[in-house]
Amino acid sequence: MECVVYQERSGSAERVECEDCGGQDAPGEVCEAALKRLAGLGDGEFGWVHLVDPAEDVVARLAEPLGLHSLAAEDAVQAHQRPKQERYGDVLAVALKTLWYLPDDAAVETGEMMLFLGPRFVLTVRHGSADPAAEAARRLREDTTTLRFGPPAVLHALLDVVVDDYGDAAEKVRDTLSALERSVFSAAREDIAGEIYSLKREVLEFRDAVQPLAPVVRSFAGPLARWPREAMPYFRDVDDHLRRTDSEIRSLDELMNSVLDAHLARVGTWQNDDMRRISAWAAILAVPTMVAGVYGMNFAHMPELGWSFGYPLAVGVMAAGAGLLYRAFRRNGWL
């Protein structure tokens, strides 16, 4: 458990040391010092409490002093929420997906973060490896202008980090797709249908994280948002970045279908070329087979059987017929 108390006017940040629970070495325990500090917040102060994969009892102990609804506490523990927003009285609950891309594995990995905004506090609960809270805290330290908005400043910082991560991941996915696209239209015969389909599944997972979040962020930048009007441009900027990423994901999904269709068409072309080559060689071999078959019937009365030039003539006819067919198939591109 980590706790930071911010001063809205000065922008100062006070980190609460949790000596009673072992500091950062025991992140799954409730810090009593943090709860006491939050209970004694002065004017213009708000606290940010951050938990990582907390147990149910930890969230339950925080629910009462922070005024969390039981349903909100349940969502904080269960890491299978769709991006959404819910309001429980004065507390706004926001669920969003953290996301990062592994180029070596061509895989999109996702985590989850729950945010609870009260009048004087922010509670964030992280599930997964990605931790946007660390980067958001760094940005708040470097630029304290948004802290005057109170708890919505933390919400903006976290959304800004998460949406930036979405944009970086989308760029890496496009690079991977471009490499697959080059492979599809290369001269080498390589069946990459499995790789294309696997990447398409990752893009769908990416889309499931981005698209439900778009209307949530849009509402934060709208007139119904419950925070100062001066904060609207900041949320509109995040909304603009998210819209651009959403459009990028949609185009990647459509391009993925086109690349898969193109690859399947190429595979069909390869098979057609193979069948034409097989048919051409079968036709070429049919000429000597036919001549040899006729003269191999061993009838007693056949013309040219006693002719001394019969054998060379038969071989010449076979070679000439096969050569003419080979030239014709070669000229028509079958060989």
Order of alpha helices (4+ residues) and beta strands (2+ residues): beta-beta-alpha-beta-alpha-alpha-beta-beta-beta-beta-alpha-alpha-alpha-alpha-alpha-alpha
